[in-house]
Amino acid sequence: MKKSTLFSIIMAICTMMLLTACGSSSSSGKEKDGSSGMFLGNVTTGSNTAESYALGAGIANIVQKEHPNIQLTVQTSGGGTENFSRVAAGDAHFGVLYSPNIEAAKAGEGNEADKVNEMKGIFAWDYAAYSLIVKADSGIKKVEDLKGKSIAVGAPGSTGSVFIWPSVLPEFGITEKNSKWKYLSQSAAATALADGSVDAITVGTKGKISSVEELALSHDLLWLDLGGKNRDSALDKGYGMYAVEGDHNVYGDAQVNDKPVPTVGMSAVFAVREDVDEDVVYKITKSVFENLETFHKSHSSAKEVTVESTLNPEFMVLDLHPGAEKYFKEIGAIK
């Protein structure tokens, strides 16, 4: 065999070995473009009118300005239960998850309960004061008056329709057997209350919802009291809920309540799969907390996100991701 031919063969083999080595160098969860060092991630949130979607968009915008090589795509979803499923399946790197879904999974509830340990926290906050709303002139004054009435309990698969209202309403004597439960998105529910298709709607947020704000332009609204022993019983039996009082001034004069409304609340966790690169999560965490003033403008409820809320064990119901933990240690918030 000629030397030139032998040399060509050896060079070809070396080239193939080099390409193979480069092709296998990426690690699970990093989703990096090997040529540019880009991280391409997705964030599962809620409907495009939901608070969680606005917050997800706020995070993505801040991070991309700080780190152009980290690009986060915000996805719409049916809510917390769908978000949990997407993160569990690896279909999303990040997601807005809610304490009832997380605590239920920790208790072994659901087909994806074994995946909860693969999810870690970046930050957490006091997300929702759940509201049960009726027209002020409907004659409905208390929860028990909803027997035989039609109630929009949330979108199919949402945390409210799966975990909150099935735990709360029966403690007040309202069940699917003695009332009519409808599974509608927030915007569809507001429209249905306006035209009389339902008698009551449910909302899970501490801030304004655009569809309810629009409804309040033409109707006076009453938030029903969900306090007392019935609430205590619901909290004991349910997952990831705690006692809160809803703001009676969110929608101005159209909200006829004259004092805070006892109800149930839940926390939210901006969660990430544990296999996402530590440096990526560190940069995301740092970007958000060093630009909190900007982030707080993304939605009226974004102001609830603080270092203190994140480190509150009632709200942060997942272990911190090492990347987030690194940042909080760096600023002296944890040891």
N, C-alpha and C positions, 0 to 999 in steps of 0.2 A: 504493500500500500504506500502511495506517495505521502511524503511528509506534509505537503500542503493539504491533502485530503484529510489526513489524520487530525491536523490542527483545526480544520473546519468543523469536524465532528465534535471534538472536545469543546470548542467554543459554543456550539449549538447546545450541547448538554448543559454547560455552565449557565447559559442564558435561560434555559428552561427551569433549572433549579432556582435561579434568582427570582424569576417571575412567580414561581410557586410559593416561595418563602414570603414574598411581598403580599401575595393574594391571601395568605392565611394569617396575616398579622393583626387584623381587626378583631376586637373583643366584643363579647355579647353586651348589648345595651348601649353601645357608644354611637351607633348610626353615623359614623364619620365618613366623609368623602376622603379617601386616602390621599388624593392629590392636593386638596385644599385645606384639610383640617377642619372642615365644616361639621357642626353637629346639627342634624335635622331632626327635630322632635315634634311631637303633636300633643296637644292639651285638650282633653275632653271636658266639656263644661255643662251647658244646658241649652235651652232654646235661645234663639238669637235676640230675644227680648229679656232674657233672664239676667239677674244680677251676676251669676257665675260666669256667663259669657262675657260681660263687660269687664269683669275682673281678669279673666283669662287674656282678653285683648290688651288690657293695661299692662300685664306682666310681659307679654310678648313684645310690645312696643318698647318698653323700657330696656329689656334685655338686648334687643337687637341694636338699639342705639349705643349701648355700652359695649356690646360684644357682637359685631357684625357677623362673626363666624358661628354664632349660635342663633339658629332660626327656629322659632316655635310657631307651628300652625295650630290655630284655635279651631276646634271642632264643636259643632252643635250636638246636642244629645237630648234624650228624653228625661234626663235628670240624674240624681245621685246613684240610683240602682244600676242604670246603664253605664255610668262612669265607672263604677266599681267593677263591673263585668269587663269593660274594655281594658282597664289597667291590669286586672287579674289575668286576662288572656294574652297580654302583651301587645294589644292592638293600639294602645296609647302609652306613651312614656310618662305623662303627667295627667293628673285629673283632680277636679274639685270633688272631694269625697266628704260624706257627712257622717257624723258620729253614730247615728242609728245603724247605718249599714256596716260600719266598722265594728261596733260593739256586738251586733248580731253575728257577724262572721267570727269574732273571737269566741263567741259562745257556741260555735259549731253550726249556726243556722245558714242554710243555703248551699247550693252546689259548689260554690267557689270559696267556701269558708277556709279551705286549706291554703288558699293563695294570700290570705291577709298578711302573713309574715313576710311576703315578698314586697310589701308596700311600706314605704317610709315617709316621714313628714318633712316638709320644708318650712311651712308656717301654718298657723291655725288662728281661728278667731271665732268670736261669738256671732254666729251667722244669722240665726233666724228667731224671730218671735212669731210663732204660727198664729194666723188669724182666721176666724170664722166670721164671715161678713154677710149681712143681709141688708135689704133696703130698709131704711128707717121707718117707712110707712107700711111695712108688710104685716104688722101685727105680731111678728116673731120677736120676743123680748129675751128669751133665754134658750139655751141649747135644747132643753127638753121639748120645746115647742116645735122642733124639727121632725118630730115623729109624723110619718106619712108625707113628708116633704121631699123635694128633690135637692140633692147636695152634690156640687162638683168637688170631688175630693182630691183632684190633682191629675196630672197626665198619667197614662198607663205606665207602670214601672217606676214612677217617681218615688222618692223617699217618703213624701207625704202620703201618697196613696197606698204604699206598701207597709210602712212602719208607723207613721204618726197617727193618722186618723183611725185605722183599725184598732189602735191601742186606746185612743182617747175617747172617741164617740161612744163606744159601748158602755163606758163607765158612766155616761150621762143617760143611758137607756136608749141610745140611737144606734140601730144596727142596719145592715143591708136588708134584713127581712122586714123591718117595720118602716123603712124609708127607702128612697131611691137614690142610689149612689151612681154618679156619672163621672167618667174618667176623661177629663178635658184639660187641655193646656190652659195656662193662665189667661191668655188673650181670648181663647174660645169661651172660657168660663165667665169672664167679664161681660162678653157679648151676650151670653145666655142669661145672665142675671138682669141685664138691661132690658132684654125682650121678654122676660118672664119664663124662659125655658127651664130655669132652675130657681130655687128659692134661696139658696145660700151658696157661697163660694168659699174656697179656702186658699190662703196665700201663705207662703213660707219665706219671709224676708223681714229685715228690720228697716229697710229703706223703702223708697217709693217704687211701685211697679207702674210702668207707663199705661198699661191697659186699665188698671184700677184708677189711676189718676184721670184718665179720660172718662171713665164711668162716673167719677165724682163730680164732673162738670155738669151732669144732668140729673144726678140722683144724690140725695142725702143717704149716708150709709151708717150702719150700726155694727160695731165689733162686739161679738157675744163673749160674755164672761166665761172663762174656762178654768176658774180657780176652785179652791175648796178641797174637800175630802175626795171628790171624784178625780180631780187632777192628781192628788197624791197617790191614789190607787193606780192611775194610768202610768205614772212615773215608775212605780214599783214593778209593774208588769212589763213595761216596754223596754226598749233599748236606746241608750244614748240620748235621752231627753232630760231636761232639767226645768225647774220652775223659773219663769220670767214674767215681766209685765210689758205688754205692748204699748208703744207710744200712741197717745190719743190725739196727737197734733200733726201727724204725718200729712194728712190730706186737708188740712185747714178746716174751715167752717162746715164743709160737707161731711166731715167725720163727727157725728153728733155725740160721741162719748165725751164726758166732761172730766174724766180722770183715767190714769193708766189702766190697761185691761189685763187682768191675770190670764196667763196662758202657758204654753209649753215652748221651750226653745231647744235648739240643737247647735252644735258647733260645726264648722267646716274645716277641712284640712286640705291645703294644697299639697297633694301627695305625688310621689314619684316612685317608679319601680326601683328596687334596691340595686339593680345591675346597671343603672345609668352612672356614667363616669363621675367620680367624686369631684373632679375639678370643674366639670360642667355645672353640677349642682351648687358648688361653692360660688361660682360666678353669678349664677341666677339669684341665689340668696342675697349675696352682697349687692347686686344691682338693684333689687327691690328695696332693701332696707336702707340703702344709701340714697334712694330717690323716693322716699315714702310720701313726701309732699305731692309729687307728681302722681304717684300711684293712687293716693287718696282721692284724686280728682276723677278717677276712672268710673266711680259709682259713689252714690251718697253713703253707702254702707262700707266702702273700702277703708274709711277712717277707723274701723274696728280692728284692722290689722296692725299690730304693734309687736315689738319684741316681747312685751309682757304677756300679751294674749297667746303668743306662740309657745311660751314656756309655762303656761298655765295648764296643769295636767287635766283639768276638766275639759279643756278645749283640744289640746294636742293629745289625741288618743292613739297615736302611732309613735313608734320610736323615731327619733330624728335620723335622717340620712346623714352619713358621715360628712358629706360636703356641707350640709347646713350646720351640723354640729361644729365643724371647723370654723365657720364664720362666727357663730355665737361665742365660741371660746376666744376667738381673736378679739372681739369687742369686750370681753370680760363679763358677758351675760351669764355664762356657765363656766364651771371650772373644768 
